[in-house]
Amino acid sequence: MTSDSQLKIHELADLNHSDDLNQLSDVLIDCVEGGASVSFMQPMTREKADTFWRNIEAGVIAGARILLVARDETNQIVGTVHIVLSQPENQPHRADIAKMLVHRKARRRGIAEALMRSIEVVARREGKTLLVLDTITAGDAERLYARLGWIQSGIIPDYALFPAGGLCATTIFYKKLESHA
């Protein structure tokens, strides 16, 4: 759990509050500028970030995704993760975990762990028993996932580019959840 007793994690259903969009974009921009390989190249613009979050919002509204945010003691969004519920017809039990991001100013406070534990609760609530994610090989997130009981299923070399260029490997993880019904 987080050592920050003021941390609040909750679902975000829409981005009608413009400050939420700005704060989510700030987190994404910060992570990309910090070198995180999360689908974007530098320079990371506000327009690219806002468009990404608007697309995520459309998935949330359609019921295909659930977006969690972590807010600090000042009510600022400092982290996020979402679950992709919409899967092929033969995989109703599975979901993907995506874009677990924590702003660099808020790291080392247990936020990523709290987000991951919370998204697992959401997954169980939604009837999911198998979760899948990918992350940069040998990064901090890889160690976090292993510590939280995720199982490494393989490494794909040269899977993506770092935001400033250069290939990086990606590690694929899965986690089987026990239903608490």
Secondary structure, DSSP 8 states (H G I E B T S, - for coil): --S-TT-EEEE-----SHHHHHHHHHHHHHHHHTT--SS--SS--HHHHHHHHHHHHHHHHTTSEEEEEEE-TTS-EEEEEEEE----TT-TTEEEEEEEEE-GGG-SSSHHHHHHHHHHHHHHHTT--EEEEEEETTSHHHHHHHHTT-EEEEEEEEEEE-TTS-EEEEEEEEEE-----
